[in-house]
């Protein structure tokens, strides 16, 4: 029995482990920090003018909550990526199905993240004469661009995973692994 993994499958398994770790860590941080973001979204109590004391807009009150819910929904995807990475390395029979499910969930997560990112970016584009505010908006613009690039990379990962799983060498590797396990039963 040949125990070597096809190179593409090995790369995707390692990427699943690395990306799953990263995705999980980011979403855990998003879950444990909502109070900070929600507190900072509230208007300053020491504001002097009535205009500054006005109630925060929809984006200031709901934006952090939407991000928290997004982290809550996406955390299981990161955990699934980790589990799938181990399963692909071990060539467990369920790992191919799990990897397909994971890839489709990543695509759905990216499709959710694109409008959310564009919405956040649009909120930061109002003109301002204040230099500090301008620097903050430029920083937010770069962060939004980086987030769009990350979304594109996540999509590429998911599409590559689906292509690798459809490959004949991957199917043969899993079939050979299953035959080897059947011999030991």
PyMOL commands that place a pseudoatom at each C-alpha (Angstrom):
pseudoatom trace, name=CA, resn=UNK, resi=1, chain=A, elem=C, hetatm=0, pos=[0.000, 0.000, 0.000]
pseudoatom trace, name=CA, resn=UNK, resi=2, chain=A, elem=C, hetatm=0, pos=[1.366, 3.425, -1.010]
pseudoatom trace, name=CA, resn=UNK, resi=3, chain=A, elem=C, hetatm=0, pos=[1.052, 5.778, 1.987]
pseudoatom trace, name=CA, resn=UNK, resi=4, chain=A, elem=C, hetatm=0, pos=[2.090, 8.997, 0.243]
pseudoatom trace, name=CA, resn=UNK, resi=5, chain=A, elem=C, hetatm=0, pos=[-0.421, 11.768, -0.252]
pseudoatom trace, name=CA, resn=UNK, resi=6, chain=A, elem=C, hetatm=0, pos=[-0.765, 13.523, -3.593]
pseudoatom trace, name=CA, resn=UNK, resi=7, chain=A, elem=C, hetatm=0, pos=[1.055, 16.865, -3.397]
pseudoatom trace, name=CA, resn=UNK, resi=8, chain=A, elem=C, hetatm=0, pos=[-2.080, 18.947, -4.025]
pseudoatom trace, name=CA, resn=UNK, resi=9, chain=A, elem=C, hetatm=0, pos=[-3.958, 17.129, -1.279]
pseudoatom trace, name=CA, resn=UNK, resi=10, chain=A, elem=C, hetatm=0, pos=[-1.051, 17.590, 1.138]
pseudoatom trace, name=CA, resn=UNK, resi=11, chain=A, elem=C, hetatm=0, pos=[-0.951, 21.329, 0.383]
pseudoatom trace, name=CA, resn=UNK, resi=12, chain=A, elem=C, hetatm=0, pos=[-4.721, 21.665, 0.890]
pseudoatom trace, name=CA, resn=UNK, resi=13, chain=A, elem=C, hetatm=0, pos=[-4.579, 19.711, 4.159]
pseudoatom trace, name=CA, resn=UNK, resi=14, chain=A, elem=C, hetatm=0, pos=[-1.820, 21.959, 5.496]
pseudoatom trace, name=CA, resn=UNK, resi=15, chain=A, elem=C, hetatm=0, pos=[-3.667, 25.061, 4.296]
pseudoatom trace, name=CA, resn=UNK, resi=16, chain=A, elem=C, hetatm=0, pos=[-6.787, 23.799, 6.068]
pseudoatom trace, name=CA, resn=UNK, resi=17, chain=A, elem=C, hetatm=0, pos=[-4.847, 23.472, 9.310]
pseudoatom trace, name=CA, resn=UNK, resi=18, chain=A, elem=C, hetatm=0, pos=[-3.199, 26.894, 8.997]
pseudoatom trace, name=CA, resn=UNK, resi=19, chain=A, elem=C, hetatm=0, pos=[-6.294, 28.716, 7.730]
pseudoatom trace, name=CA, resn=UNK, resi=20, chain=A, elem=C, hetatm=0, pos=[-8.541, 26.972, 10.243]
pseudoatom trace, name=CA, resn=UNK, resi=21, chain=A, elem=C, hetatm=0, pos=[-6.272, 28.074, 13.080]
pseudoatom trace, name=CA, resn=UNK, resi=22, chain=A, elem=C, hetatm=0, pos=[-6.207, 31.651, 11.790]
pseudoatom trace, name=CA, resn=UNK, resi=23, chain=A, elem=C, hetatm=0, pos=[-9.971, 31.762, 11.144]
pseudoatom trace, name=CA, resn=UNK, resi=24, chain=A, elem=C, hetatm=0, pos=[-10.721, 30.324, 14.596]
pseudoatom trace, name=CA, resn=UNK, resi=25, chain=A, elem=C, hetatm=0, pos=[-8.395, 32.743, 16.396]
pseudoatom trace, name=CA, resn=UNK, resi=26, chain=A, elem=C, hetatm=0, pos=[-9.849, 35.764, 14.576]
pseudoatom trace, name=CA, resn=UNK, resi=27, chain=A, elem=C, hetatm=0, pos=[-13.408, 34.742, 15.376]
pseudoatom trace, name=CA, resn=UNK, resi=28, chain=A, elem=C, hetatm=0, pos=[-12.634, 33.984, 19.022]
pseudoatom trace, name=CA, resn=UNK, resi=29, chain=A, elem=C, hetatm=0, pos=[-11.157, 37.496, 19.298]
pseudoatom trace, name=CA, resn=UNK, resi=30, chain=A, elem=C, hetatm=0, pos=[-14.291, 38.854, 17.650]
pseudoatom trace, name=CA, resn=UNK, resi=31, chain=A, elem=C, hetatm=0, pos=[-16.447, 37.060, 20.210]
pseudoatom trace, name=CA, resn=UNK, resi=32, chain=A, elem=C, hetatm=0, pos=[-14.547, 38.123, 23.323]
pseudoatom trace, name=CA, resn=UNK, resi=33, chain=A, elem=C, hetatm=0, pos=[-14.236, 41.793, 22.415]
pseudoatom trace, name=CA, resn=UNK, resi=34, chain=A, elem=C, hetatm=0, pos=[-17.764, 43.055, 21.615]
pseudoatom trace, name=CA, resn=UNK, resi=35, chain=A, elem=C, hetatm=0, pos=[-18.060, 45.101, 24.819]
pseudoatom trace, name=CA, resn=UNK, resi=36, chain=A, elem=C, hetatm=0, pos=[-15.029, 47.154, 23.834]
pseudoatom trace, name=CA, resn=UNK, resi=37, chain=A, elem=C, hetatm=0, pos=[-16.423, 47.900, 20.399]
pseudoatom trace, name=CA, resn=UNK, resi=38, chain=A, elem=C, hetatm=0, pos=[-19.966, 48.541, 21.603]
pseudoatom trace, name=CA, resn=UNK, resi=39, chain=A, elem=C, hetatm=0, pos=[-18.753, 50.839, 24.400]
pseudoatom trace, name=CA, resn=UNK, resi=40, chain=A, elem=C, hetatm=0, pos=[-16.607, 52.825, 21.982]
pseudoatom trace, name=CA, resn=UNK, resi=41, chain=A, elem=C, hetatm=0, pos=[-19.487, 53.080, 19.526]
pseudoatom trace, name=CA, resn=UNK, resi=42, chain=A, elem=C, hetatm=0, pos=[-21.549, 55.021, 22.084]
pseudoatom trace, name=CA, resn=UNK, resi=43, chain=A, elem=C, hetatm=0, pos=[-21.368, 58.834, 22.020]
pseudoatom trace, name=CA, resn=UNK, resi=44, chain=A, elem=C, hetatm=0, pos=[-19.009, 60.595, 24.418]
pseudoatom trace, name=CA, resn=UNK, resi=45, chain=A, elem=C, hetatm=0, pos=[-20.854, 61.521, 27.629]
pseudoatom trace, name=CA, resn=UNK, resi=46, chain=A, elem=C, hetatm=0, pos=[-18.642, 64.581, 28.106]
pseudoatom trace, name=CA, resn=UNK, resi=47, chain=A, elem=C, hetatm=0, pos=[-19.635, 66.075, 24.756]
pseudoatom trace, name=CA, resn=UNK, resi=48, chain=A, elem=C, hetatm=0, pos=[-20.416, 69.767, 25.050]
pseudoatom trace, name=CA, resn=UNK, resi=49, chain=A, elem=C, hetatm=0, pos=[-22.713, 70.515, 22.130]
pseudoatom trace, name=CA, resn=UNK, resi=50, chain=A, elem=C, hetatm=0, pos=[-26.154, 69.123, 21.538]
pseudoatom trace, name=CA, resn=UNK, resi=51, chain=A, elem=C, hetatm=0, pos=[-25.040, 67.901, 18.117]
pseudoatom trace, name=CA, resn=UNK, resi=52, chain=A, elem=C, hetatm=0, pos=[-22.278, 65.798, 19.688]
pseudoatom trace, name=CA, resn=UNK, resi=53, chain=A, elem=C, hetatm=0, pos=[-24.743, 64.360, 22.224]
pseudoatom trace, name=CA, resn=UNK, resi=54, chain=A, elem=C, hetatm=0, pos=[-27.100, 63.176, 19.499]
pseudoatom trace, name=CA, resn=UNK, resi=55, chain=A, elem=C, hetatm=0, pos=[-27.940, 59.526, 19.463]
pseudoatom trace, name=CA, resn=UNK, resi=56, chain=A, elem=C, hetatm=0, pos=[-25.468, 57.313, 17.587]
pseudoatom trace, name=CA, resn=UNK, resi=57, chain=A, elem=C, hetatm=0, pos=[-26.472, 56.248, 14.111]
pseudoatom trace, name=CA, resn=UNK, resi=58, chain=A, elem=C, hetatm=0, pos=[-27.449, 52.772, 12.994]
pseudoatom trace, name=CA, resn=UNK, resi=59, chain=A, elem=C, hetatm=0, pos=[-23.878, 51.909, 12.036]
pseudoatom trace, name=CA, resn=UNK, resi=60, chain=A, elem=C, hetatm=0, pos=[-22.452, 52.858, 15.428]
pseudoatom trace, name=CA, resn=UNK, resi=61, chain=A, elem=C, hetatm=0, pos=[-24.960, 50.811, 17.399]
pseudoatom trace, name=CA, resn=UNK, resi=62, chain=A, elem=C, hetatm=0, pos=[-25.519, 47.808, 15.124]
pseudoatom trace, name=CA, resn=UNK, resi=63, chain=A, elem=C, hetatm=0, pos=[-22.165, 47.490, 13.326]
pseudoatom trace, name=CA, resn=UNK, resi=64, chain=A, elem=C, hetatm=0, pos=[-20.354, 45.916, 16.304]
pseudoatom trace, name=CA, resn=UNK, resi=65, chain=A, elem=C, hetatm=0, pos=[-23.291, 43.608, 16.988]
pseudoatom trace, name=CA, resn=UNK, resi=66, chain=A, elem=C, hetatm=0, pos=[-23.336, 42.424, 13.370]
pseudoatom trace, name=CA, resn=UNK, resi=67, chain=A, elem=C, hetatm=0, pos=[-19.591, 41.747, 13.552]
pseudoatom trace, name=CA, resn=UNK, resi=68, chain=A, elem=C, hetatm=0, pos=[-20.114, 39.763, 16.799]
pseudoatom trace, name=CA, resn=UNK, resi=69, chain=A, elem=C, hetatm=0, pos=[-22.855, 37.632, 15.216]
pseudoatom trace, name=CA, resn=UNK, resi=70, chain=A, elem=C, hetatm=0, pos=[-20.627, 37.139, 12.177]
pseudoatom trace, name=CA, resn=UNK, resi=71, chain=A, elem=C, hetatm=0, pos=[-17.826, 35.865, 14.441]
pseudoatom trace, name=CA, resn=UNK, resi=72, chain=A, elem=C, hetatm=0, pos=[-20.258, 33.552, 16.231]
pseudoatom trace, name=CA, resn=UNK, resi=73, chain=A, elem=C, hetatm=0, pos=[-21.484, 32.072, 12.946]
pseudoatom trace, name=CA, resn=UNK, resi=74, chain=A, elem=C, hetatm=0, pos=[-18.011, 31.743, 11.388]
pseudoatom trace, name=CA, resn=UNK, resi=75, chain=A, elem=C, hetatm=0, pos=[-16.206, 30.180, 14.385]
pseudoatom trace, name=CA, resn=UNK, resi=76, chain=A, elem=C, hetatm=0, pos=[-17.539, 26.663, 13.629]
pseudoatom trace, name=CA, resn=UNK, resi=77, chain=A, elem=C, hetatm=0, pos=[-16.186, 27.002, 10.077]
pseudoatom trace, name=CA, resn=UNK, resi=78, chain=A, elem=C, hetatm=0, pos=[-12.677, 27.568, 11.443]
pseudoatom trace, name=CA, resn=UNK, resi=79, chain=A, elem=C, hetatm=0, pos=[-12.990, 24.581, 13.751]
pseudoatom trace, name=CA, resn=UNK, resi=80, chain=A, elem=C, hetatm=0, pos=[-14.293, 22.456, 10.861]
pseudoatom trace, name=CA, resn=UNK, resi=81, chain=A, elem=C, hetatm=0, pos=[-11.273, 23.523, 8.772]
pseudoatom trace, name=CA, resn=UNK, resi=82, chain=A, elem=C, hetatm=0, pos=[-8.948, 22.255, 11.513]
pseudoatom trace, name=CA, resn=UNK, resi=83, chain=A, elem=C, hetatm=0, pos=[-10.744, 18.935, 11.792]
pseudoatom trace, name=CA, resn=UNK, resi=84, chain=A, elem=C, hetatm=0, pos=[-10.872, 18.538, 8.008]
pseudoatom trace, name=CA, resn=UNK, resi=85, chain=A, elem=C, hetatm=0, pos=[-7.136, 19.277, 7.743]
pseudoatom trace, name=CA, resn=UNK, resi=86, chain=A, elem=C, hetatm=0, pos=[-6.356, 16.421, 10.120]
pseudoatom trace, name=CA, resn=UNK, resi=87, chain=A, elem=C, hetatm=0, pos=[-8.830, 14.158, 8.320]
pseudoatom trace, name=CA, resn=UNK, resi=88, chain=A, elem=C, hetatm=0, pos=[-7.282, 14.897, 4.929]
pseudoatom trace, name=CA, resn=UNK, resi=89, chain=A, elem=C, hetatm=0, pos=[-3.791, 14.157, 6.237]
pseudoatom trace, name=CA, resn=UNK, resi=90, chain=A, elem=C, hetatm=0, pos=[-5.020, 10.851, 7.671]
pseudoatom trace, name=CA, resn=UNK, resi=91, chain=A, elem=C, hetatm=0, pos=[-7.178, 10.175, 4.578]
pseudoatom trace, name=CA, resn=UNK, resi=92, chain=A, elem=C, hetatm=0, pos=[-10.208, 9.372, 6.668]
pseudoatom trace, name=CA, resn=UNK, resi=93, chain=A, elem=C, hetatm=0, pos=[-13.207, 8.583, 4.482]
pseudoatom trace, name=CA, resn=UNK, resi=94, chain=A, elem=C, hetatm=0, pos=[-15.394, 11.382, 5.873]
pseudoatom trace, name=CA, resn=UNK, resi=95, chain=A, elem=C, hetatm=0, pos=[-12.694, 14.036, 5.279]
pseudoatom trace, name=CA, resn=UNK, resi=96, chain=A, elem=C, hetatm=0, pos=[-13.503, 14.514, 1.589]
pseudoatom trace, name=CA, resn=UNK, resi=97, chain=A, elem=C, hetatm=0, pos=[-17.154, 15.210, 2.358]
pseudoatom trace, name=CA, resn=UNK, resi=98, chain=A, elem=C, hetatm=0, pos=[-16.181, 17.444, 5.275]
pseudoatom trace, name=CA, resn=UNK, resi=99, chain=A, elem=C, hetatm=0, pos=[-13.754, 19.364, 3.077]
pseudoatom trace, name=CA, resn=UNK, resi=100, chain=A, elem=C, hetatm=0, pos=[-16.456, 19.943, 0.464]
pseudoatom trace, name=CA, resn=UNK, resi=101, chain=A, elem=C, hetatm=0, pos=[-18.891, 21.179, 3.118]
pseudoatom trace, name=CA, resn=UNK, resi=102, chain=A, elem=C, hetatm=0, pos=[-16.142, 23.390, 4.538]
pseudoatom trace, name=CA, resn=UNK, resi=103, chain=A, elem=C, hetatm=0, pos=[-15.339, 24.859, 1.115]
pseudoatom trace, name=CA, resn=UNK, resi=104, chain=A, elem=C, hetatm=0, pos=[-18.989, 25.686, 0.450]
pseudoatom trace, name=CA, resn=UNK, resi=105, chain=A, elem=C, hetatm=0, pos=[-19.322, 27.278, 3.912]
pseudoatom trace, name=CA, resn=UNK, resi=106, chain=A, elem=C, hetatm=0, pos=[-16.212, 29.375, 3.268]
pseudoatom trace, name=CA, resn=UNK, resi=107, chain=A, elem=C, hetatm=0, pos=[-17.723, 30.557, -0.013]
pseudoatom trace, name=CA, resn=UNK, resi=108, chain=A, elem=C, hetatm=0, pos=[-20.981, 31.470, 1.771]
pseudoatom trace, name=CA, resn=UNK, resi=109, chain=A, elem=C, hetatm=0, pos=[-18.998, 33.267, 4.500]
pseudoatom trace, name=CA, resn=UNK, resi=110, chain=A, elem=C, hetatm=0, pos=[-17.129, 35.252, 1.853]
pseudoatom trace, name=CA, resn=UNK, resi=111, chain=A, elem=C, hetatm=0, pos=[-20.355, 36.145, 0.085]
pseudoatom trace, name=CA, resn=UNK, resi=112, chain=A, elem=C, hetatm=0, pos=[-21.625, 37.483, 3.435]
pseudoatom trace, name=CA, resn=UNK, resi=113, chain=A, elem=C, hetatm=0, pos=[-18.382, 39.360, 4.131]
pseudoatom trace, name=CA, resn=UNK, resi=114, chain=A, elem=C, hetatm=0, pos=[-18.222, 41.239, 0.812]
pseudoatom trace, name=CA, resn=UNK, resi=115, chain=A, elem=C, hetatm=0, pos=[-21.355, 43.395, 1.310]
pseudoatom trace, name=CA, resn=UNK, resi=116, chain=A, elem=C, hetatm=0, pos=[-20.542, 43.825, 5.003]
pseudoatom trace, name=CA, resn=UNK, resi=117, chain=A, elem=C, hetatm=0, pos=[-17.050, 45.109, 4.167]
pseudoatom trace, name=CA, resn=UNK, resi=118, chain=A, elem=C, hetatm=0, pos=[-18.347, 47.418, 1.452]
pseudoatom trace, name=CA, resn=UNK, resi=119, chain=A, elem=C, hetatm=0, pos=[-20.983, 48.754, 3.865]
pseudoatom trace, name=CA, resn=UNK, resi=120, chain=A, elem=C, hetatm=0, pos=[-18.316, 49.469, 6.504]
pseudoatom trace, name=CA, resn=UNK, resi=121, chain=A, elem=C, hetatm=0, pos=[-16.140, 51.133, 3.871]
pseudoatom trace, name=CA, resn=UNK, resi=122, chain=A, elem=C, hetatm=0, pos=[-19.019, 53.298, 2.646]
pseudoatom trace, name=CA, resn=UNK, resi=123, chain=A, elem=C, hetatm=0, pos=[-19.624, 54.516, 6.213]
pseudoatom trace, name=CA, resn=UNK, resi=124, chain=A, elem=C, hetatm=0, pos=[-16.067, 55.814, 6.397]
pseudoatom trace, name=CA, resn=UNK, resi=125, chain=A, elem=C, hetatm=0, pos=[-16.078, 57.841, 3.170]
pseudoatom trace, name=CA, resn=UNK, resi=126, chain=A, elem=C, hetatm=0, pos=[-17.827, 61.030, 4.326]
pseudoatom trace, name=CA, resn=UNK, resi=127, chain=A, elem=C, hetatm=0, pos=[-15.576, 64.063, 3.732]
pseudoatom trace, name=CA, resn=UNK, resi=128, chain=A, elem=C, hetatm=0, pos=[-13.886, 65.671, 6.719]
pseudoatom trace, name=CA, resn=UNK, resi=129, chain=A, elem=C, hetatm=0, pos=[-11.606, 68.665, 7.282]
pseudoatom trace, name=CA, resn=UNK, resi=130, chain=A, elem=C, hetatm=0, pos=[-10.113, 67.195, 10.474]
pseudoatom trace, name=CA, resn=UNK, resi=131, chain=A, elem=C, hetatm=0, pos=[-6.648, 65.676, 9.836]
pseudoatom trace, name=CA, resn=UNK, resi=132, chain=A, elem=C, hetatm=0, pos=[-7.029, 63.086, 12.596]
pseudoatom trace, name=CA, resn=UNK, resi=133, chain=A, elem=C, hetatm=0, pos=[-10.336, 61.997, 11.165]
pseudoatom trace, name=CA, resn=UNK, resi=134, chain=A, elem=C, hetatm=0, pos=[-8.840, 61.935, 7.665]
pseudoatom trace, name=CA, resn=UNK, resi=135, chain=A, elem=C, hetatm=0, pos=[-5.972, 59.690, 8.806]
pseudoatom trace, name=CA, resn=UNK, resi=136, chain=A, elem=C, hetatm=0, pos=[-8.483, 57.383, 10.461]
pseudoatom trace, name=CA, resn=UNK, resi=137, chain=A, elem=C, hetatm=0, pos=[-10.514, 57.188, 7.255]
pseudoatom trace, name=CA, resn=UNK, resi=138, chain=A, elem=C, hetatm=0, pos=[-7.432, 56.468, 5.155]
pseudoatom trace, name=CA, resn=UNK, resi=139, chain=A, elem=C, hetatm=0, pos=[-6.480, 53.728, 7.614]
pseudoatom trace, name=CA, resn=UNK, resi=140, chain=A, elem=C, hetatm=0, pos=[-10.006, 52.320, 7.401]
pseudoatom trace, name=CA, resn=UNK, resi=141, chain=A, elem=C, hetatm=0, pos=[-9.826, 52.410, 3.595]
pseudoatom trace, name=CA, resn=UNK, resi=142, chain=A, elem=C, hetatm=0, pos=[-6.580, 50.395, 3.655]
pseudoatom trace, name=CA, resn=UNK, resi=143, chain=A, elem=C, hetatm=0, pos=[-8.135, 47.976, 6.159]
pseudoatom trace, name=CA, resn=UNK, resi=144, chain=A, elem=C, hetatm=0, pos=[-11.165, 47.550, 3.898]
pseudoatom trace, name=CA, resn=UNK, resi=145, chain=A, elem=C, hetatm=0, pos=[-8.956, 46.913, 0.869]
pseudoatom trace, name=CA, resn=UNK, resi=146, chain=A, elem=C, hetatm=0, pos=[-6.943, 44.370, 2.870]
pseudoatom trace, name=CA, resn=UNK, resi=147, chain=A, elem=C, hetatm=0, pos=[-10.176, 42.708, 3.941]
pseudoatom trace, name=CA, resn=UNK, resi=148, chain=A, elem=C, hetatm=0, pos=[-11.397, 42.476, 0.335]
pseudoatom trace, name=CA, resn=UNK, resi=149, chain=A, elem=C, hetatm=0, pos=[-8.041, 40.919, -0.648]
pseudoatom trace, name=CA, resn=UNK, resi=150, chain=A, elem=C, hetatm=0, pos=[-8.401, 38.432, 2.226]
pseudoatom trace, name=CA, resn=UNK, resi=151, chain=A, elem=C, hetatm=0, pos=[-11.919, 37.543, 1.065]
pseudoatom trace, name=CA, resn=UNK, resi=152, chain=A, elem=C, hetatm=0, pos=[-10.597, 36.881, -2.441]
pseudoatom trace, name=CA, resn=UNK, resi=153, chain=A, elem=C, hetatm=0, pos=[-7.855, 34.647, -0.996]
pseudoatom trace, name=CA, resn=UNK, resi=154, chain=A, elem=C, hetatm=0, pos=[-10.409, 32.719, 1.111]
pseudoatom trace, name=CA, resn=UNK, resi=155, chain=A, elem=C, hetatm=0, pos=[-12.525, 32.219, -2.013]
pseudoatom trace, name=CA, resn=UNK, resi=156, chain=A, elem=C, hetatm=0, pos=[-9.453, 30.982, -3.900]
pseudoatom trace, name=CA, resn=UNK, resi=157, chain=A, elem=C, hetatm=0, pos=[-8.759, 28.508, -1.065]
pseudoatom trace, name=CA, resn=UNK, resi=158, chain=A, elem=C, hetatm=0, pos=[-12.324, 27.173, -1.238]
pseudoatom trace, name=CA, resn=UNK, resi=159, chain=A, elem=C, hetatm=0, pos=[-12.331, 26.843, -5.029]
pseudoatom trace, name=CA, resn=UNK, resi=160, chain=A, elem=C, hetatm=0, pos=[-8.884, 25.179, -4.980]
pseudoatom trace, name=CA, resn=UNK, resi=161, chain=A, elem=C, hetatm=0, pos=[-10.130, 22.737, -2.326]
pseudoatom trace, name=CA, resn=UNK, resi=162, chain=A, elem=C, hetatm=0, pos=[-13.098, 21.778, -4.507]
pseudoatom trace, name=CA, resn=UNK, resi=163, chain=A, elem=C, hetatm=0, pos=[-10.834, 21.326, -7.554]
pseudoatom trace, name=CA, resn=UNK, resi=164, chain=A, elem=C, hetatm=0, pos=[-8.326, 19.182, -5.633]
pseudoatom trace, name=CA, resn=UNK, resi=165, chain=A, elem=C, hetatm=0, pos=[-11.095, 17.004, -4.175]
pseudoatom trace, name=CA, resn=UNK, resi=166, chain=A, elem=C, hetatm=0, pos=[-12.475, 16.336, -7.650]
pseudoatom trace, name=CA, resn=UNK, resi=167, chain=A, elem=C, hetatm=0, pos=[-9.058, 15.227, -8.935]
pseudoatom trace, name=CA, resn=UNK, resi=168, chain=A, elem=C, hetatm=0, pos=[-8.471, 11.604, -9.858]
pseudoatom trace, name=CA, resn=UNK, resi=169, chain=A, elem=C, hetatm=0, pos=[-5.298, 11.336, -7.726]
pseudoatom trace, name=CA, resn=UNK, resi=170, chain=A, elem=C, hetatm=0, pos=[-7.217, 12.480, -4.641]
pseudoatom trace, name=CA, resn=UNK, resi=171, chain=A, elem=C, hetatm=0, pos=[-10.029, 10.019, -5.283]
pseudoatom trace, name=CA, resn=UNK, resi=172, chain=A, elem=C, hetatm=0, pos=[-7.483, 7.234, -5.832]
pseudoatom trace, name=CA, resn=UNK, resi=173, chain=A, elem=C, hetatm=0, pos=[-5.601, 8.123, -2.634]
pseudoatom trace, name=CA, resn=UNK, resi=174, chain=A, elem=C, hetatm=0, pos=[-8.792, 7.914, -0.567]
pseudoatom trace, name=CA, resn=UNK, resi=175, chain=A, elem=C, hetatm=0, pos=[-9.892, 4.694, -2.282]
pseudoatom trace, name=CA, resn=UNK, resi=176, chain=A, elem=C, hetatm=0, pos=[-6.471, 3.118, -1.653]
pseudoatom trace, name=CA, resn=UNK, resi=177, chain=A, elem=C, hetatm=0, pos=[-6.550, 4.232, 1.951]
pseudoatom trace, name=CA, resn=UNK, resi=178, chain=A, elem=C, hetatm=0, pos=[-10.002, 2.710, 2.412]
pseudoatom trace, name=CA, resn=UNK, resi=179, chain=A, elem=C, hetatm=0, pos=[-8.889, -0.592, 0.855]
pseudoatom trace, name=CA, resn=UNK, resi=180, chain=A, elem=C, hetatm=0, pos=[-5.925, -0.678, 3.249]
pseudoatom trace, name=CA, resn=UNK, resi=181, chain=A, elem=C, hetatm=0, pos=[-8.217, -0.126, 6.235]
pseudoatom trace, name=CA, resn=UNK, resi=182, chain=A, elem=C, hetatm=0, pos=[-10.568, -2.878, 5.031]
pseudoatom trace, name=CA, resn=UNK, resi=183, chain=A, elem=C, hetatm=0, pos=[-7.661, -5.365, 4.967]
pseudoatom trace, name=CA, resn=UNK, resi=184, chain=A, elem=C, hetatm=0, pos=[-7.000, -4.817, 8.669]
pseudoatom trace, name=CA, resn=UNK, resi=185, chain=A, elem=C, hetatm=0, pos=[-10.599, -5.395, 9.767]
for i in range(1, 185): cmd.bond("trace and resi %d" % i, "trace and resi %d" % (i + 1))
show_as sticks, trace
zoom trace
